[in-house]
């Protein structure tokens, strides 16, 4: 999916997990909010090192989940309400 112009990591993860049930992570502002609280991450969430850590954490969560799209949607929804 990332070979398609305009499709980045977030969109590729969302489409892959939700539409195709692939264990692909996604990270947006809402997911960052949840992951930061889950793992007590501090610091600048937009710093390169933080972004890599968030993607790695999201990847580890989705890698073992039988319904990755539901997990990703749940993380986004929870982050929107926190």
Buried (B, 14 or more C-beta within 10 A) or exposed (E): BEEEEEEEBBBBBBBBBBEEEBBBBBBBEBBBBBBBEEEEBEEEBEEEEBBEBBBEBBBEBBEEBEBBBEBBBEBBEBBEEE
